[in-house]
Amino acid sequence: MLAIRTSALFHSINVPVYVDGLVREVTDLFQTQLELLPASVQNFAKTQSPFFSEKSSPRIISIGLPKERPLAIAHPSVIIASSGMLTGGASIGYAKILLERENAAIFISGYTDEESPGRLLQSLEPGAEIELDGTPLTVKAKIQRFNLSAHADRVGITQVIHRVNPQHLILIHGSKSALHELSRAGDLRDKYWIHIPEVGDTITFGQAPEHLSKAQVARVDAGQEFDIEIEAEFDGAWLRIADSVLEDPRWQHLAATGLLSAKWTKGGLMLKPASHKSFTVDAAILSGMDCCAVCEFFDGYLCRGEESPLYKRDVDPTAKCPVFVRQVVAVESQILDDELEVEPMLEEIDLDLDEDELND
């Protein structure tokens, strides 16, 4: 409705737009909760009704009763009706009339279930037959689908989760593979107890899921931040960490080998455990060979290449599979940037330094 209201084309032809079905009732809820909508919609609403308005151009008219529906199809118009799957609601009544009109079109704008009439309709050619609500119909109208998703993407969903900041995160709507992929997004696993329950499973508030390791439970219970003290000594600087942190299973994992790798980031100094695996990865990268360690699908020792036989497996960094793709662009651009920065740095060296200092 907002897309039509802000379209220059619809302003010029001024065809009335009728809204019917559950979409009308849901839109009423948006009207009463404007403060929760994006700033652009709120600003739009300050000067005019963002949804229904018979004074706007084009006119947006609500169909409140079934007996008003003939008004919507008595002359050229646009009708927004749910459900788009054509499994129920006002849309079936309109489709039963418009499908057999050659001068009509039905545009499906959202997701349709694989077994729904709305999905079947998208695959039919003109002249084919379909049954809606027990009525056989011959398709004469133009059928087209527009991908106007009603759901947020992964980034949008994780933003909502972080805003709510729950202790328990229960993922229930979607395929198991999609739910598990979402659970691995960003730092969700580090901040929340994530449940992907089966029918009949019991979830107890305040109790961590049984499948979580001690380290995962500690990440949620102990939090992500703590204070450390830096003490300067004659042979270097020491980081003094509280005893409670040293008892954390995450610290035990971090210090398992007694070695840490450090890297400067924009936000500060990042410490990572120097494991035997990390040594293997570093060696594989330095070898210059084509291997999993330099593949764009290599992620935390797991393969993310859906076409690979190693997909979602813990892989050997020195291995290589048939779908290997080297991270050429990222590596080469970084090397190029480094080379561009070297020459001006050499020109600025203090010439008063002696030869030993230059070598250092």
HELIX and SHEET records of a PDB file:
HELIX    1   1 LEU A    2  ARG A    5  1                                   4    
HELIX    2   2 ALA A    8  ILE A   13  1                                   6    
HELIX    3   3 LEU A   22  THR A   32  1                                  11    
HELIX    4   4 LEU A   34  LEU A   36  5                                   3    
HELIX    5   5 ALA A   39  THR A   47  1                                   9    
HELIX    6   6 PRO A   66  GLU A   68  5                                   3    
HELIX    7   7 ARG A   69  ALA A   72  1                                   4    
HELIX    8   8 ALA A   90  LEU A   98  1                                   9    
HELIX    9   9 PRO A  117  GLN A  122  1                                   6    
HELIX   10  10 ARG A  154  VAL A  164  1                                  11    
HELIX   11  11 LYS A  176  SER A  183  1                                   8    
HELIX   12  12 LEU A  188  LYS A  191  1                                   4    
HELIX   13  13 LYS A  214  ASP A  221  1                                   8    
HELIX   14  14 ASP A  243  LEU A  246  1                                   4    
HELIX   15  15 PRO A  249  LEU A  254  1                                   6    
HELIX   16  16 HIS A  276  SER A  287  1                                  12    
HELIX   17  17 CYS A  292  VAL A  294  5                                   3    
HELIX   18  18 VAL A  328  GLU A  347  1                                  20    
HELIX   19  19 GLU A  355  ASN A  359  1                                   5    
SHEET    1   A 3 ILE A  60  SER A  62  0                                        
SHEET    2   A 3 VAL A  17  ASP A  20  1                                        
SHEET    3   A 3 VAL A  78  ALA A  81  1                                        
SHEET    1   B 2 ALA A 105  ILE A 108  0                                        
SHEET    2   B 2 LYS A 142  ARG A 145  1                                        
SHEET    1   C 2 GLU A 129  LEU A 132  0                                        
SHEET    2   C 2 THR A 135  THR A 138 -1                                        
SHEET    1   D 2 HIS A 168  ILE A 170  0                                        
SHEET    2   D 2 TRP A 193  HIS A 195  1                                        
SHEET    1   E 2 ILE A 228  GLU A 233  0                                        
SHEET    2   E 2 GLY A 236  ILE A 241 -1                                        
SHEET    1   F 2 LEU A 260  THR A 265  0                                        
SHEET    2   F 2 GLY A 268  PRO A 273 -1                                        
SHEET    1   G 2 PHE A 298  ASP A 299  0                                        
SHEET    2   G 2 LEU A 302  CYS A 303 -1                                        
END                                                                             
